[in-house]
Amino acid sequence: MSAHTAMLTPSMDEWRLPDKGTVGMVCLIVAESAIFIIFVIAYIFYLGKSLSGPTPAQVLKLPIVETVCLLSSSLTVHLAVIALEKGNARLSTLWLAFTVLLGAIFLGGTALEWRELIYQDGLTIQTNLFGTTFYSLVGLHASHVVAGLLMLGLMLGFGVAGKLKQEYAHRLHMISYYWHFVDAVWVVVFTVVYVIGR
């Protein structure tokens, strides 16, 4: 076999099937993206079609602090993955703690916003089309934040217990993919609901 032929023939070592965890997470993210797309389109479609108030302009405030916290948590979870890949479980645990804290602040802000909307502004899921689509879309996202925090909290628990090992780095990496997805979805939700929708 000539050298030219050998260069054109790929060796079996150059390509391997991706692992099941990566394939599973990518499939989950694709499926979840489809669900969010449907909810976003429904929100946009019904925007401004409520027959009664309150309207988004009357009651929605920009959740700047919560947004900064959630988007910052993408950086902290990335740093947690890098630290664990390098075998530094203590530093990874610290970054995981920051990630969980930032995610919890975001959820707390969402809860306070909903409390104000329900008890002060009278906006519930049954009030009008805006209330129905708002709580459905933002609630769907919040439920994904809760799921992400449960996974991250489990890894943090391993870290606090001293059982977080370098061999778990790939699992943490898969969880970080999900967390980055949740953050990316929030950028869309924030833009559609709080910027365009107001």
Backbone bond lengths (Angstrom), bond angles and torsions (degrees), N, CA, C in turn:
res aa  C-N    CA-C-N  psi(-1)  N-CA   C-N-CA  omega(-1)  CA-C   N-CA-C  phi
1 M - - - 1.460 - - 1.528 108.65 -
2 S 1.308 116.69 133.16 1.465 119.74 -178.50 1.521 110.31 -78.66
3 A 1.335 114.52 165.08 1.468 119.83 179.35 1.517 110.79 -63.80
4 H 1.353 116.93 -35.51 1.463 121.69 -179.33 1.534 110.35 -65.01
5 T 1.338 116.32 -43.13 1.465 120.71 178.89 1.523 110.98 -65.27
6 A 1.325 116.00 -39.38 1.461 120.28 179.41 1.521 111.54 -63.35
7 M 1.349 117.70 -34.69 1.468 121.36 179.51 1.525 111.11 -69.78
8 L 1.339 117.21 -32.96 1.458 120.50 -178.07 1.522 112.73 -81.19
9 T 1.327 117.13 -21.28 1.455 121.20 -179.60 1.530 109.59 -92.10
10 P 1.338 118.23 111.39 1.471 119.11 -178.97 1.520 110.46 -69.69
11 S 1.313 115.24 142.01 1.459 118.94 176.81 1.523 109.14 -83.29
12 M 1.314 116.10 158.25 1.468 121.15 -178.35 1.528 111.91 -68.10
13 D 1.341 117.24 -17.70 1.460 120.60 -178.40 1.529 112.52 -78.52
14 E 1.326 117.31 -17.49 1.465 120.34 -174.31 1.519 112.94 -76.63
15 W 1.314 118.37 -26.66 1.466 120.11 -176.45 1.507 110.07 -131.53
16 R 1.311 115.47 130.60 1.455 120.95 176.99 1.518 108.89 -130.20
17 L 1.301 115.53 150.94 1.462 119.82 175.43 1.521 109.24 -62.20
18 P 1.332 117.18 140.17 1.473 118.21 175.05 1.521 109.66 -65.94
19 D 1.321 115.64 153.10 1.460 118.77 -178.09 1.523 111.09 -70.74
20 K 1.316 115.73 161.65 1.468 122.25 -175.79 1.525 112.43 -61.55
21 G 1.337 116.55 -35.66 1.465 119.67 -179.72 1.517 112.29 -63.11
22 T 1.327 115.95 -43.74 1.471 120.17 179.69 1.519 110.58 -65.85
23 V 1.328 116.86 -45.72 1.468 121.06 179.87 1.524 109.96 -61.22
24 G 1.328 116.24 -44.99 1.458 120.35 -179.94 1.517 112.33 -61.52
25 M 1.344 116.96 -43.93 1.463 120.23 -179.07 1.527 111.23 -67.52
26 V 1.326 117.14 -40.73 1.465 120.20 178.30 1.528 110.12 -63.01
27 C 1.333 117.52 -43.21 1.465 120.71 178.50 1.529 111.14 -63.09
28 L 1.335 116.49 -41.21 1.462 120.42 177.71 1.529 110.68 -61.61
29 I 1.313 116.75 -45.39 1.466 120.69 -178.62 1.525 110.99 -64.53
30 V 1.331 117.33 -39.97 1.468 120.52 178.07 1.536 110.07 -63.36
31 A 1.333 116.58 -45.50 1.472 120.40 179.75 1.526 111.03 -63.71
32 E 1.325 116.54 -43.72 1.464 120.47 179.48 1.529 111.27 -65.74
33 S 1.315 116.52 -35.01 1.472 120.42 177.57 1.521 110.54 -61.38
34 A 1.325 116.24 -41.18 1.466 119.96 178.83 1.522 110.99 -61.70
35 I 1.330 116.59 -41.33 1.468 120.27 178.75 1.523 110.71 -63.57
36 F 1.335 116.78 -45.60 1.464 119.63 179.40 1.522 111.93 -64.04
37 I 1.318 117.34 -37.04 1.468 120.48 178.52 1.524 109.90 -60.22
38 I 1.325 116.99 -42.81 1.466 120.93 179.07 1.529 110.36 -61.54
39 F 1.324 117.44 -45.14 1.464 120.96 -178.95 1.530 111.85 -67.09
40 V 1.331 116.76 -38.56 1.467 120.17 178.42 1.523 110.28 -65.66
41 I 1.328 117.10 -44.15 1.469 120.58 178.93 1.524 110.43 -62.09
42 A 1.338 116.56 -41.76 1.472 119.71 178.17 1.527 110.67 -62.12
43 Y 1.337 116.69 -41.75 1.468 119.76 179.20 1.528 110.30 -61.39
44 I 1.329 116.29 -47.29 1.474 120.74 -179.44 1.528 110.66 -63.66
45 F 1.334 116.99 -41.72 1.462 121.43 -178.15 1.529 111.36 -61.09
46 Y 1.332 116.83 -42.39 1.460 120.34 -176.44 1.527 113.74 -90.17
47 L 1.327 117.12 1.37 1.459 121.14 -179.84 1.526 110.95 -60.97
48 G 1.320 116.09 125.74 1.459 120.97 177.51 1.520 114.36 80.51
49 K 1.332 118.22 5.29 1.464 120.64 -177.65 1.522 113.20 -101.00
50 S 1.327 116.75 6.03 1.465 119.54 177.86 1.520 109.83 -70.95
51 L 1.322 115.63 137.30 1.459 120.43 -179.22 1.517 112.33 -83.42
52 S 1.332 116.47 -16.86 1.463 120.39 179.45 1.519 109.24 -136.96
53 G 1.332 115.37 164.54 1.462 120.87 179.63 1.506 111.77 -86.24
54 P 1.291 117.12 179.07 1.466 126.91 1.63 1.522 112.58 -78.30
55 T 1.331 114.22 158.15 1.460 120.98 179.29 1.529 109.08 -100.53
56 P 1.335 117.48 164.94 1.466 119.38 178.40 1.526 113.20 -55.97
57 A 1.324 116.90 -40.70 1.471 120.24 -178.68 1.518 111.94 -63.79
58 Q 1.324 117.13 -28.64 1.464 121.24 -177.81 1.528 112.78 -79.34
59 V 1.323 118.16 -30.06 1.465 118.87 -169.94 1.529 115.94 -122.34
60 L 1.325 118.25 -21.20 1.468 118.82 -175.09 1.522 112.01 -85.97
61 K 1.329 114.92 135.06 1.462 122.03 173.80 1.522 107.40 -116.92
62 L 1.315 116.81 149.16 1.463 120.08 -179.32 1.530 110.74 -68.39
63 P 1.322 118.39 121.65 1.473 121.13 178.57 1.533 110.99 -83.94
64 I 1.330 115.59 69.72 1.469 120.85 -174.35 1.532 111.43 -66.48
65 V 1.321 117.48 -49.89 1.472 120.94 -177.00 1.523 110.21 -60.93
66 E 1.334 116.05 -45.91 1.460 120.19 -179.83 1.526 111.27 -61.55
67 T 1.326 116.26 -41.19 1.465 120.90 -179.86 1.518 111.13 -65.02
68 V 1.320 116.96 -44.07 1.471 120.58 178.01 1.524 110.26 -60.90
69 C 1.323 116.33 -42.18 1.475 120.25 179.16 1.519 111.07 -61.92
70 L 1.328 116.73 -47.92 1.468 119.50 -177.23 1.521 111.42 -65.29
71 L 1.318 117.58 -44.56 1.463 120.08 -179.20 1.526 111.08 -67.94
72 S 1.316 117.40 -34.50 1.472 120.83 176.31 1.520 111.43 -65.13
73 S 1.326 116.29 -30.40 1.459 119.66 -179.12 1.524 112.46 -66.58
74 S 1.326 117.28 -20.89 1.468 119.74 174.34 1.525 109.99 -66.09
75 L 1.319 116.51 -38.48 1.465 120.65 177.56 1.523 110.78 -68.07
76 T 1.328 117.15 -44.52 1.466 119.24 -177.08 1.523 112.17 -66.46
77 V 1.344 117.84 -36.78 1.466 118.98 178.33 1.528 110.09 -70.24
78 H 1.327 116.96 -33.87 1.466 120.62 176.24 1.531 110.06 -63.63
79 L 1.315 116.46 -42.88 1.460 120.61 178.32 1.533 111.26 -65.90
80 A 1.339 116.90 -33.31 1.467 120.38 176.38 1.523 111.00 -64.85
81 V 1.323 116.44 -40.54 1.472 120.92 178.44 1.528 110.03 -64.40
82 I 1.330 116.46 -46.90 1.470 120.41 -178.91 1.528 110.23 -60.45
83 A 1.329 116.89 -43.92 1.467 120.42 -179.36 1.523 111.05 -62.35
84 L 1.328 117.34 -41.76 1.464 119.56 -178.83 1.528 110.98 -70.87
85 E 1.321 117.09 -35.77 1.470 120.00 176.70 1.529 111.21 -62.20
86 K 1.334 115.61 -30.41 1.470 120.37 178.35 1.529 111.75 -86.75
87 G 1.331 117.02 0.15 1.458 120.74 177.56 1.512 115.01 86.89
88 N 1.326 117.79 9.97 1.463 121.22 -179.49 1.531 109.27 -97.50
89 A 1.328 115.95 84.16 1.462 121.13 -175.93 1.526 112.34 -66.92
90 R 1.330 117.63 -34.37 1.467 120.04 -179.18 1.528 111.37 -65.65
91 L 1.329 116.06 -44.56 1.459 119.45 178.45 1.531 110.30 -66.77
92 S 1.322 116.20 -39.28 1.464 120.01 177.34 1.521 110.72 -60.77
93 T 1.323 116.73 -41.70 1.468 121.46 178.41 1.528 110.65 -62.51
94 L 1.325 116.60 -40.26 1.466 120.65 178.69 1.525 110.66 -62.76
95 W 1.343 117.17 -46.22 1.460 120.46 178.89 1.530 111.46 -65.53
96 L 1.331 116.51 -35.74 1.469 119.55 176.15 1.527 110.73 -63.84
97 A 1.331 116.36 -39.58 1.469 120.02 178.57 1.530 110.47 -62.33
98 F 1.333 117.02 -42.19 1.469 120.46 176.73 1.529 110.52 -62.70
99 T 1.326 116.87 -41.15 1.466 120.94 -179.42 1.518 111.11 -62.34
100 V 1.324 116.32 -47.35 1.459 120.97 179.76 1.533 110.47 -63.65
101 L 1.322 116.98 -40.67 1.467 120.87 178.38 1.527 111.01 -61.91
102 L 1.329 116.72 -46.36 1.467 120.22 -179.93 1.527 111.29 -64.04
103 G 1.330 117.11 -40.49 1.462 120.65 176.53 1.514 112.03 -64.30
104 A 1.335 116.11 -38.65 1.469 120.69 178.76 1.533 110.85 -67.18
105 I 1.322 117.10 -37.72 1.473 120.23 176.57 1.524 109.88 -62.25
106 F 1.332 115.79 -42.15 1.465 119.84 177.85 1.528 110.52 -59.50
107 L 1.325 116.48 -48.70 1.468 119.97 -179.81 1.525 111.80 -63.47
108 G 1.323 116.42 -39.13 1.457 120.41 177.26 1.520 111.20 -61.45
109 G 1.332 116.20 -42.17 1.461 120.62 177.33 1.520 111.94 -62.85
110 T 1.333 115.92 -39.70 1.468 120.19 177.63 1.528 110.62 -64.24
111 A 1.325 115.97 -41.95 1.473 120.15 179.05 1.529 111.14 -62.97
112 L 1.334 116.80 -42.68 1.470 120.37 178.72 1.525 110.85 -65.45
113 E 1.337 116.69 -39.03 1.465 120.42 177.84 1.527 110.17 -61.81
114 W 1.331 115.97 -46.35 1.463 119.68 -179.46 1.522 110.99 -64.11
115 R 1.319 117.41 -39.45 1.467 120.77 178.95 1.526 110.41 -59.89
116 E 1.328 115.37 -44.38 1.463 119.79 179.18 1.526 111.48 -66.05
117 L 1.334 115.97 -43.02 1.462 119.69 -179.67 1.532 111.67 -63.04
118 I 1.313 116.52 -39.74 1.470 120.42 -176.84 1.526 111.51 -76.66
119 Y 1.346 117.12 -50.28 1.471 120.05 -171.14 1.522 114.61 -89.19
120 Q 1.333 117.61 -27.75 1.465 118.99 179.99 1.530 112.12 -98.62
121 D 1.345 115.73 -39.46 1.468 118.98 -175.25 1.522 113.19 -99.86
122 G 1.329 117.22 -9.99 1.464 120.28 177.68 1.517 114.33 71.58
123 L 1.321 117.23 23.69 1.464 120.44 -179.89 1.529 109.23 -97.27
124 T 1.310 116.22 111.97 1.460 121.35 175.24 1.529 108.20 -118.71
125 I 1.301 115.93 178.74 1.463 120.19 -179.65 1.533 110.92 -67.92
126 Q 1.349 117.22 -17.73 1.466 121.63 -179.21 1.523 113.52 -101.71
127 T 1.329 117.67 -3.46 1.464 120.47 -174.79 1.524 112.19 -64.24
128 N 1.314 116.34 -51.79 1.462 121.63 -178.89 1.537 108.85 -161.17
129 L 1.317 116.48 -177.37 1.470 120.58 -179.70 1.524 111.63 -62.81
130 F 1.326 116.73 -36.66 1.457 119.64 177.58 1.524 110.36 -60.62
131 G 1.327 117.52 -47.26 1.460 120.78 179.14 1.525 112.16 -60.61
132 T 1.322 116.15 -42.23 1.460 120.42 -179.63 1.523 111.47 -62.62
133 T 1.327 116.35 -49.08 1.472 119.23 -176.63 1.527 111.41 -74.92
134 F 1.333 117.69 -34.14 1.462 120.72 179.16 1.518 111.27 -63.18
135 Y 1.337 116.82 -54.28 1.458 119.71 -177.75 1.531 111.80 -65.85
136 S 1.321 116.41 -32.79 1.470 119.15 178.35 1.525 111.04 -65.92
137 L 1.327 117.15 -47.74 1.461 121.05 -176.81 1.530 111.89 -71.79
138 V 1.316 116.31 -51.41 1.466 119.88 -178.57 1.532 110.25 -68.14
139 G 1.323 116.89 -35.23 1.460 120.44 177.17 1.518 112.19 -67.51
140 L 1.323 116.98 -37.80 1.465 120.48 175.93 1.524 110.01 -60.92
141 H 1.313 115.83 -44.38 1.468 119.03 178.41 1.524 110.85 -64.56
142 A 1.329 117.29 -44.09 1.468 120.68 -179.04 1.529 110.74 -60.78
143 S 1.332 117.18 -37.15 1.466 119.62 178.92 1.525 110.96 -65.48
144 H 1.319 116.77 -32.36 1.467 120.28 176.57 1.524 111.22 -72.92
145 V 1.320 116.66 -33.57 1.466 119.68 174.54 1.528 109.48 -64.30
146 V 1.325 117.27 -42.17 1.468 121.14 178.07 1.532 109.98 -60.18
147 A 1.338 116.81 -45.72 1.475 120.17 179.52 1.525 110.97 -61.03
148 G 1.333 116.27 -42.67 1.463 120.34 178.44 1.518 111.86 -64.17
149 L 1.340 116.08 -40.69 1.464 119.75 179.25 1.529 112.01 -66.70
150 L 1.320 117.05 -33.28 1.465 119.90 176.61 1.531 110.49 -64.51
151 M 1.327 116.32 -43.68 1.470 119.79 178.76 1.526 111.18 -66.11
152 L 1.333 116.18 -45.19 1.463 120.05 178.91 1.524 110.96 -66.05
153 G 1.334 116.55 -37.72 1.457 120.61 178.25 1.521 112.09 -63.69
154 L 1.330 116.26 -35.43 1.459 120.17 176.62 1.526 110.50 -63.97
155 M 1.332 116.42 -44.86 1.470 120.22 177.81 1.528 110.35 -64.81
156 L 1.328 116.51 -38.52 1.462 120.28 177.24 1.531 110.25 -63.37
157 G 1.323 116.50 -39.73 1.461 120.28 177.22 1.523 111.96 -60.27
158 F 1.342 116.22 -41.53 1.458 120.00 175.18 1.525 110.53 -60.47
159 G 1.329 115.55 -41.13 1.465 119.94 -179.13 1.509 112.27 -65.31
160 V 1.327 116.79 -44.41 1.467 121.11 -179.82 1.530 110.38 -64.74
161 A 1.333 116.00 -35.51 1.461 120.43 179.68 1.533 112.36 -79.56
162 G 1.336 116.92 -2.28 1.462 120.34 -179.71 1.520 113.80 76.64
163 K 1.345 116.62 20.38 1.465 120.33 -177.78 1.529 112.63 -110.74
164 L 1.312 117.10 10.87 1.463 120.87 178.10 1.525 107.97 -84.23
165 K 1.319 116.40 115.98 1.460 120.97 -174.92 1.516 110.71 -117.59
166 Q 1.317 115.25 160.15 1.459 121.52 -178.94 1.524 111.73 -57.99
167 E 1.319 117.13 -31.75 1.465 120.43 -179.19 1.528 112.79 -66.64
168 Y 1.356 117.04 -14.17 1.459 120.88 177.02 1.534 112.39 -89.19
169 A 1.310 117.31 2.97 1.469 120.76 -175.87 1.527 111.73 -59.70
170 H 1.325 116.45 -39.07 1.469 118.76 -179.27 1.533 110.89 -64.99
171 R 1.331 116.60 -38.91 1.468 119.65 178.36 1.528 110.74 -64.83
172 L 1.317 115.61 -42.32 1.466 119.11 177.38 1.521 110.64 -64.00
173 H 1.313 115.84 -35.53 1.465 120.27 177.75 1.530 110.24 -62.11
174 M 1.328 117.59 -42.24 1.471 121.32 178.74 1.536 110.57 -64.12
175 I 1.321 116.53 -41.14 1.470 119.89 177.20 1.523 110.00 -63.71
176 S 1.337 116.27 -37.81 1.473 119.32 179.82 1.525 110.94 -65.23
177 Y 1.348 117.55 -33.99 1.475 119.70 174.65 1.520 110.06 -57.82
178 Y 1.324 117.02 -46.15 1.458 121.65 179.44 1.524 110.40 -61.67
179 W 1.334 116.06 -43.05 1.467 120.05 -178.31 1.528 111.02 -65.75
180 H 1.318 117.77 -40.45 1.467 120.65 176.48 1.531 110.08 -62.82
181 F 1.331 116.34 -37.76 1.466 120.81 177.20 1.530 110.45 -61.75
182 V 1.333 116.75 -45.45 1.466 121.29 179.25 1.531 110.37 -60.31
183 D 1.323 116.33 -40.06 1.470 120.23 178.53 1.527 111.31 -67.32
184 A 1.323 116.63 -41.75 1.468 120.62 179.48 1.526 110.68 -63.65
185 V 1.323 116.42 -39.65 1.465 120.18 177.91 1.525 110.02 -63.26
186 W 1.340 116.36 -37.65 1.465 118.51 179.96 1.530 111.02 -63.06
187 V 1.316 118.05 -35.72 1.470 120.26 177.53 1.524 109.50 -58.90
188 V 1.333 116.87 -42.45 1.467 120.84 178.59 1.526 110.58 -66.97
189 V 1.337 116.68 -47.37 1.466 120.81 -179.22 1.528 110.42 -61.77
190 F 1.317 117.39 -45.44 1.463 122.03 179.07 1.534 110.27 -58.45
191 T 1.327 115.94 -45.83 1.467 120.33 -178.35 1.529 111.26 -64.50
192 V 1.329 116.53 -46.23 1.458 120.85 -176.19 1.531 112.05 -71.52
193 V 1.328 116.65 -45.64 1.469 120.81 -173.54 1.519 112.34 -81.96
194 Y 1.330 116.75 -49.06 1.461 120.14 -169.71 1.524 114.64 -95.75
195 V 1.323 117.58 -19.14 1.464 119.75 -179.67 1.528 110.20 -105.64
196 I 1.334 117.57 -63.18 1.466 121.47 -178.74 1.524 111.09 -69.23
197 G 1.341 116.22 -42.42 1.464 121.02 -174.45 1.501 116.31 -70.45
198 R 1.313 117.77 -15.54 1.470 120.17 -179.52 1.504 110.30 -89.51
